[in-house]
Amino acid sequence: MDALKPTSAPDLTRVHVVCAEPSVANHFLAELRDVDVQRDSLRFRRNLQRLGEIMAYRISSQLSYTTKTVRTPLGQSSSMHLHDFPVLATVLRAGLPFHQGFLNYFDQSPSAFAAAYRIEGTSQVQVQVDYLTAPSLDERVLILADPMLASGKSLVQTYRAMLRFGTPRQVHIAAVIASPEGVAYVTREIPEATLWVAAIDEGLNEQAYIVPGLGDAGDLSYGSKL
């Protein structure tokens, strides 16, 4: 586990903690953590989706807009339109409800998907990426969303694999719960990215799971796996 400990404090200048201030996002996050509420997988998925929507709104303030004139029933109005919709990427399977929240707001966005999983039974955290599909990322805004940012290795490996589809002009990484170790690793390994999280927890345990965290987001969303 020593390899996962940050050598320096995370670069918080590029990290936005959404639940640092009072908002309804804190309520959704509390329900995600609550073992009693977690018994309702539909509600768990919906809360992930809601936080995805909130983060999509927050990230939208960092995007480029053009001014267009639209015709109303009574006249004309000058309005701001997104210059282009971001590419939305996520890691299967836990990321699907979170991804849907972003897609609800960026409803014209193309999507990218990766299947990445942790190799169990090894002394250090190892991640395998088995499947990857994406549109062209050249000069696009990329939002890579995954509910749990633990060691950060799966996100970094997924991002690097996606670069075969082109180099984005802007990168945002979104997670619901992060560890300080994961934040430090991602900000160090992907310096071009801005990181958005609902909360940063205490740290990782010996199995590299976030404490206090919320458990396995994939199992809580879709049922236990073998």
Buried (B, 14 or more C-beta within 10 A) or exposed (E): BEEBEBEEEBBEEBBBBBBEEEEEBBEBBEBBBBEEEBEEBEBBBBBBBBBBBBBBEBBEEEBEEEEEEEEEEEEEEEEEEBEBBBBBBBBBBBBBBBBBBBBEBBEEBBBBBBBBBBEEEEEEBBBEBEEBEBBEBEEBBBBBBBBBBBBBBBBBBBBEBBEEBBEBEBBBBBBBBBBBBBBBBBBBBBEEBBBBBBBBBEBBEEEBBBEEBBBBBBBBBBEEEE
